[in-house]
Amino acid sequence: MIQSWTDDTWEEFEYWTEQDKKKLRQIKKLL
């Protein structure tokens, strides 16, 4: 499967990696 990210999406992902580890785990589950 090919996953592509927009610049905005990637910036949001990076924000969550730094700010909220619990939210990051939830996001990764969805991916």
Secondary structure, DSSP 8 states (H G I E B T S, - for coil): ------HHHHHHHHHHHHH-HHHHHHHHHH-
